[in-house]
Structures are given as structure tokens and as C-alpha cells.
Amino acid sequence: MALSIGIVGLPNVGKSTLFNALTDAEALAANYPFATIEPNTGVVPMPDGRLKKLAEIYKTDKIVPATVQFVDIAGLVAGASQGEGLGNQFLSHIRGTNAICQVVRAFDDNDVQRAGSADPTHDIEIINTELVLADLQTVNNRLPKLEKEAKANPKLGPLLELTLRLKSGLEDGRLAGSFLNEEERGLIQDLQLLSAKPYLFVYNVGDDQLGNKELQSDLKSIVTPAPAVFVDAKLESELRGLDELDRQELLNSYGQIESGLVQLIHAAYQALDLQSFLTAGEKEVRAWTVPKGATAPQAAGVIHTDFERGFIAAQVVDYHDLTSAGSLGAAKAAGKVRTEGKTYIMQPDDVVEFKFNV
């Protein structure tokens, strides 16, 4: 499955600067509202050191990492859902994303215009309100047709009841994901509700705040249980174009171990309950993304639907066992390679070869 993340935030919170750094793109980053007036999309490879090691073992030059698509839209302002500003025009561009990342300003800079407040909680509430109101418009547009259809087809009664309850919750200012369970969200999936998506938060902090654990603990508490990441967008920009050694040295100088991109991807996997598995051979080594709890046939289906339909078995070896052995043959000789069937639940470090018949 392809992982896609919609990036939202108030104007001038560092959203486009962060997007540029994450995707190494050149989205306009200007110090005034609505600098981003076209939805910007960037697809980036997920950093995965396991692939390089597997490529050495299998003697292949082709490495295909899993990817993440970031979609950055114009900054939202209070009243966007009623036509204020430009941001609401582009909310449709992130309806198809898997998760929404809110970028929240937590730094002070007198040279930067601020559309929100000095209070991150207040700024988050502005964004949440606009997402809820946008969803309410979607639901109100759908209800007349659904009510008519339900009169002709009584089987649609439960769906109508659910949609009316959804409307009531949104009118109360509640995020759909806060009061609908997974099954209910699946029933209204076609609405592509923004407030029903998993959320993650990026706090854009100053470089002097990166190591402030007390501040970060306070900011995390605002959005719990959603995952939160703390980055300095300016630092992320400085990392662009550096080789791995210089990049790591710069990160370490700020007391950081991982870049904002890596932290954000980890947070997205956490929010979406995802994991990755690996395939390897002489032609290529590749990482694939699946939900946690996916069975071997479901994982095979991510590669090709025929693989799931004709699934026979999966040959599985743990990445660490494989790399310790030095080759698949040595891992087999050590009894580390297993044959798993249809009920096998995939694990994050699985290196797999699927057997299928179609």
C-alpha cells in the first residue's frame, strides 16, 4: 500500500519550508499567507538501512524502498470552511490521503507574520474546527440523496441513522474519528472525511527548543494519544544536499539522532498501525508497507493481487538472522528459514519469498 500524508496548518507555521525539506522540493516558501496556492505533492523514499545490507548479500544494485507521498496545501485560517482565505479550496486534495499531519508553530519570531496565536492549543483548535466544518458540508450534501434512497430501500436505514449521528457529532464540533468506531468509519469511507483520518502532529520549534524535554512533554499532552514530532524546519532545510556523514554530524550537533523525515515517517506508521516487510533477490531488494496484523496472503497481495489469489506458502527468514548468516543458504543451514501458511501474521523484519499458483 502507498502511504500518503496530507500536511495542514495555519499560514506561516513553517509548513512549506518543512515540505521542501522533507521532499527536497521547491514549493514556494514565503513569509505571507497563502504563499502556497497550488497543492504540492512530493514522493520520497523511506530511509531503510536494511535494504543496503540485503543488496550486498544478494549482489544487486537495484534497491526499491517503500515511499511516502506528502501533499502540502495552502495555509488554513479561521473561517476557511465559509470561504475565508484560500486553504479550504484545497482541502479536497487531501481527502484521499491516509493521514493528516498538522504542523503547529511553537517558536517565536518577530519577523514572521502569524495568523494564529502564541498558543499551540488554540491554533490546533482552529485547524480542527475547519476540518470538522468541511466534513459537515460533505455530510449535508450527501444527506438529501441518502434520505430519499432510504425511503425506497429500508436496508439503508442503519446507514442513514449513522450519517445523522455523524452530522450531530460534527455540529457539536467533534472530530468524526473521536466518536465513530472502526466499523462505522468503514461504512462511510466513501465520504473521505478529513476529521475521521488518523492525525499526527509536527511541532515546529526553534533550535534551542529541540532538547527541551519539559516543553515537549507539555506539547505532547495537548494532542495525546496522537503521535507528536518536534522538528526545526530551518535545520531540516540545512540538511538538504548534505551527504550522510555530514547530515548525521549536523544532527548530532543539535542533539538529534534522526532527521525530521525519519521521525515523521515513524509517527505516521504509529498513527496508521503500519509495518514493512522485505523481499530480496538478485534482481532487486524492496520494502513493502502493510498494516500490522496482515496475513501472509494479504502481504502477497500488496505485491500483486494474483499472489494473494493463488497463495500457496511463504518462505520467511528474519532480517537479523539472514544478515548474521551472511546468505540465504547459510540461514537455511542454520534452520532460520521457515515455511509459513495462510494464517501467518507478518512481522516487521520478515524477508519473504511467496509461493503462488495462478
Secondary structure, 3 states (H helix, E strand, C coil): CCEEEEEECCCCCCHHHHHHHHHCCCCCCCCCCCCCCCCEEEEEECCCHHHHHHHHHHCCCCEECCEEEEEECCCCCCCHHHCCCCHHHHHHHHCCCCEEEEEEECCCCCCCCCCCCCCHHHHHHHHHHHHHHHHHHHHHHHHHHHHHHHHHCHHHHHHHHHHHHHHHHHHCCCCHHHCCCHHHHHHCHHHCCHHHCCEEEEEECCHHHCCCHHHHHHHHHHHCCCCEEEECHHHHHHHCCCCHHHHHHHHHHCCCCCCHHHHHHHHHHHHHCEEEEEEECCCCEEEEEEECCCEHHHHHHHHCHHHHHCEEEEEEEEHHHHHHHCCHHHHHHCCCEEEECCCCECCCCEEEEEEECC
